[in-house]
Amino acid sequence: MPELPEVQTTVNDLSRKIIGRRIIGVWSDWSKALKGFSFDGFKKTVKNKKILSIKRRAKNILIYLSDDFLMLIHQKMTGHLLVGRWEIDGKKIIPLGPKEAVSDPYNRFIHLIFYLDSGEMLALSDARKFAKVLLDKKDKIENLPELKNLGPEPLGKNFTFDKFVKLINSEKRKIKQVLMDPEVIAGIGNIYSDEILWQSRIHPFKPANKLFKRELKKIYLAMQSILFKALKLRGTSISDYRDTAGKKGKYSDVRLVYRREGQPCPRCDGKIVRVKMGGRSAHYCPVCQKL
């Protein structure tokens, strides 16, 4: 699932490419992605709306439209947004650009296209069809529990170390579970929680409320440095994620533990292991991340 760096990269790209454009039409072969609307109702409501601004909240993309409407897109496991041009021949999507998107097999699963007045298109590609699109008046979307109940943004200017300590100290769960809980801290998932804990030398199964303040400081600093680095490298593309031009993120090339089970630890003589944690996985070095 795209995490904070991938979603923010997408938002930054969209802000540069499509703000100010009007939506003049919509195509879809998968109306179930449009929550709360029939396809015809969605198409009628969104048509001629102008794209005013685009923001990120946790892993949600918020597209603010004219007439006080707001569209929320959550890409879920395999979704990503592309800006380019496509032709539709029956049920066949023929890509005309961007160049990277034409040949990339992960971009063959386009199920929703917004036609823009510039001649460009905004497309949602989603191999597993888990993504969702919500459209309603701004106040209704912004007050949805899935947004209102989110924790602070880890790179937010007001998210100080003291606030971080207060959040973590109240948790009895394993530290990896806490870092991935969007109601505690928004936007961190499997990839970056593994990377953050490895850099901090913290075992992912250690109870959060048992961590010393010096350990919490390491996690806090690692969280900031890794997320900023991943943003600079435009995210991680181990599987489906691509940016709006169809390009892969480059953090995949520098990740240290995530999906590197069986490989030597970059820091010591240990070997990276992968273990189950509920329905998720944790990757870590048992030598230098001791429980």
N, C-alpha and C positions, 0 to 999 in steps of 0.2 A: 504494500500500500504506500502511495506517495506520502512522505512525511513533511515536516515543516520546510526543509530546504527545497524539496521538489515543488511543493505547492507555491511557495513564495517565488521561486523562479518562474513558474507559470504565470502568476499574478503580475510580476514585473514585465514579462514579455507581453501579456495581454494589454497592460496599461500603456505600453509603448505602441502597440499595433492597432488597437481597435477602439480606444476611447474617442468619443465624438461621432462614431459611426451609428447609423440606424439599421435596425433589423428589418429587412423587407420581406422575409419569408423564412419558413422552417420546413425541413424534411426529416422524416424519421421512419425507420422500419421496426422500431421498438418503443412503442408508446408507454410501456410499463415504467420506463425511466422517469416519466413526467408524473410526479406524485401529486394527487389531488386534482388532476385535470384530464379530460379527454384530449386527444391530440388536436382535434378541431378547436376546442376551447382554448388550449394553450397557444395554438397558432394565431388565433384571433386576438388574444390578449397581448401577446408579445409583439405583434406586427406593428411596425412604425415607431416602436420605442427606441429612444436614443440612449446609447451607452454613455453614462455620465462619469462613473468611476468604478474601480475594481479593487477590492481589498481581500485580505486573507484573515480568517479567524480559525486558529488551530489548523485542521486539514480541510476546512471549507473555503471555497471560492465564492465571494460575494460580489455580484455584478449589479451595481445600482443603475436603474433605468429611469427614464423620464416618466412623468405622471405618478411619481412617488412609488414606483414598483421596484422590487428587489428580487433577483434571481440567485438562488443558492445552488451551487454545484458541488457535490462531494464525489470525488473520483473513485473512492473505495479501493478495491484490491488491484484492479488492472486498468483503470481508466486513465486517460490523459487527453488534454485538449490540444488541437492543432489549428493553425491559421494557414490557409492556403486556398487551393481551388480544386474542385472535383467535379466530374460529370457522373450522372446517375443513368445507367442503362438497365432498366428493369430493376432488379435487385443487386446489380453489379455496380460497385463504386470504382470509378476510373480516376485515379489521382493524376492531376496535372501539375502538382507542386504542393509544398516545397520539395526540392530534390531529394532530401534525405528521407522524406516520408513515402516517396514513391516506391523505393526498393526495400524498405524495412518491413519485415513480416508482422511486427507488432502493431503496425498501423493499418492493417487490413480489416479491422473490425469496427469501422465507422458506423454508428447507429443513429447519430443525430447531427444535423447540419443547420446552422443559422446562416442565412444569406444576408450579406451586409451591403449597404449602398455604395461601397467602394469597389464592389466586384469581388472582394475577398469573401472567404467563408470561415466561420468558426465551427470546428467539428469535434465531436466527442467520440473517441475510439475506446472501446471497452470489450476485451476478449471474453470476459466471463459475465458480462451484463449485470454487474452489481452496483454500478454508479447510479446516482439519483439526482434529479433536478427538481427544485421547488421554486414556485413563482407565486408571489402575493404582494400585498402592500408592504412597504418597508417596515412599518411598526410590527406587523404580525410576524414577519420572518425574524427580525432582530430579537423578538421576545420568545422565540421557540425555546423549549427547555434544552435542546441540543446545543444552542448557542449560549443561553443565559447561565447554564450550569458549568461552563468551561472554566478551568483554572487559568492562572496568569500565563502570559506569553513568556517563554524562557529568555527571549532576547529583548523583552520590553525594557525601556529605560527605568521604569519604576520597580522592576523586579530585582530588588536588592538581595544581597546575601542573607541579611537578617530575615527577610520574608521567606526566602528559600528554607532556611533552618527551621522556621516556625512550621512550615508545611510538612517537612520531612519528619520532624520530631514527634508529630502527632500520629504517625503511621506505624502500625505493627507488621504490615506486610513486607515481603521481600522488596529490596530496593529497586530491582528491575521492574517489578510490577507497579511500584509507585511512580517511577519515571514515565511509564507508558500510560498511566491513567490520565486521560484528558481533563478530568475534573480536579486533578491536583496540579498538573502542569500541561499546558496545551501544546500539542503538535509533535511530541517525541514518540516514536514507535520502536519497533524491533531493531532496526539498523543502528540508529544513533544511541539507543540505550546501551547496546553492546559496546559500541565504540567509546562512549563516555566512561563506562565502568572499567574498561580495560585501561584507558589512559589514567584513571584514578587509582588503579590497583585494588579495586573493590570487587569482592565476590558478588555476583548477581543475586545469590540467595540470602545474603546477609539481611536481617531485619532492619528496616529503615530507622527505627527508634533506638537501635543499638549502636549506631554510627557515632563516632567521636566528632567533635566540631572540626578538627583538622581534616578528617576524612570528608566531611560535608563540604569543606572549602575546596578540596581537590575536585569533587564532583561538580560543584558550581562553576569553577574555572574551566574544567574540561568541557562541560556542557556548552559554555559560551564559545570556546575556541573551536570545538568540533563543528558546531552548527554554523558558525561564521565561515569556516573553511569549506564546508559542504555547500553553502550558499555561493561562495566564490567559484567553486568548481561546478556549479549548476546541478547539484544533486547526484543521486546514485541511480544507475540504470543496470542493475543486475538482471532484471527481467523486463517488465513491460514499460516502465516509465520512459517517456521522451519529452523534450521540451516542445514548445509550440511550433518549432521548425522541423520537428522530427529527429532532433539530435539527442544523443545519449549524454547523460550527466557524467562528469569525470571523477567524481568522488569514488566511484567503483574501483578505480585504478589505485587508490591510495588507502582504502579501508584496511584495517589492521586485524580485525577478528571476525567480523560478521561474514558468515558462510565460508570461513576458512578452516573448518574443522579438519583435523589431521595434519595441518601444516604447522611448521615451527613458529613459536611465539616470536614476534619481532624484537622482544626485549630480553628474553632469557632462553634457557634450553628446554623449556616446556613445549608441549604440543597442544594446540587449540582443540577444545572439545565442544561438542554440541549436546545439550541436554534439554529435556522437555520441562516446561514450566507452565502448567495448566495446558491450555491449547496452543501455546506459543513455544518458541525455542530460545535458548540463551547460548551464546558463544563466548567462551572465556578461556583463560589460561589457568589451570589449577595450581601451577607453580608460583606465579607471581600475583595471583588474585586469590589469596587464601581465605577460607571461611572462618 
